[in-house]
Amino acid sequence: MPELAAFAEEHKDWLQVFQMPSSSTELSATEGIWSLLMRHLAGLRRRRSGTPHPA
């Protein structure tokens, strides 16, 4: 993204850019917890709507 790099360079007097590590379940236990919660909520929605569980 050259436009973003140019913008960051042009405004470096007030803008700081930090490179963050990519998201990984090995790096963050929270990711795994969110995954479990979302699967649980999807199961609740299927049960309430009567939609069968995908095989």
Contact map, one row per residue, 1 for C-alpha under 8 A:
1111100000000000000000000000000000000000000000000000000
1111110000000000000000000000000000000000000000000000000
1111111000000000000000000000000000000000000000000000000
1111111100000000000000000000000000000000000000000000000
1111111110000000000000000000000000000000000000000000000
0111111111000000000000000000000000000000000000000000000
0011111111100000000000000000000000000000000000000000000
0001111111110011100000000000000000000000000000000000000
0000111111110000000000000000000000000000000000000000000
0000011111110000000000000000000000000000000000000000000
0000001111111110000000000000000000000000000000000000000
0000000111111111000000000000000000000000000000000000000
0000000000111110000000000000000000000000000000000000000
0000000000111111000000000000000000000000000000000000000
0000000100111111100000000000000000000000000000000000000
0000000100010111110000000000000000000000000000000000000
0000000100000011111000000000000000000000000000000000000
0000000000000001111100000000000000000000000000000000000
0000000000000000111110000000000000000000000000000000000
0000000000000000011111000000000000000000000000000000000
0000000000000000001111100000000000000000000000000000000
0000000000000000000111110000000000000000000000000000000
0000000000000000000011111011000000000000000000000000000
0000000000000000000001111111001000000000000000000000000
0000000000000000000000111111111100000000000000000000000
0000000000000000000000011111100000000000000000000000000
0000000000000000000000111111100000000000000000000000000
0000000000000000000000111111111100000000000000000000000
0000000000000000000000001111111110000000000000000000000
0000000000000000000000001001111111000000000000000000000
0000000000000000000000011001111111100000000000000000000
0000000000000000000000001001111111110000000000000000000
0000000000000000000000000000111111111000000000000000000
0000000000000000000000000000011111111100000000000000000
0000000000000000000000000000001111111110000000000000000
0000000000000000000000000000000111111111000000000000000
0000000000000000000000000000000011111111100000000000000
0000000000000000000000000000000001111111110000000000000
0000000000000000000000000000000000111111111000000000000
0000000000000000000000000000000000011111111100000000000
0000000000000000000000000000000000001111111110000000000
0000000000000000000000000000000000000111111111000000000
0000000000000000000000000000000000000011111111100000100
0000000000000000000000000000000000000001111111110000000
0000000000000000000000000000000000000000111111111000000
0000000000000000000000000000000000000000011111111111100
0000000000000000000000000000000000000000001111111111000
0000000000000000000000000000000000000000000111111110000
0000000000000000000000000000000000000000000011111110000
0000000000000000000000000000000000000000000001111111000
0000000000000000000000000000000000000000000001111111100
0000000000000000000000000000000000000000000001100111110
0000000000000000000000000000000000000000001001000011111
0000000000000000000000000000000000000000000000000001111
0000000000000000000000000000000000000000000000000000111
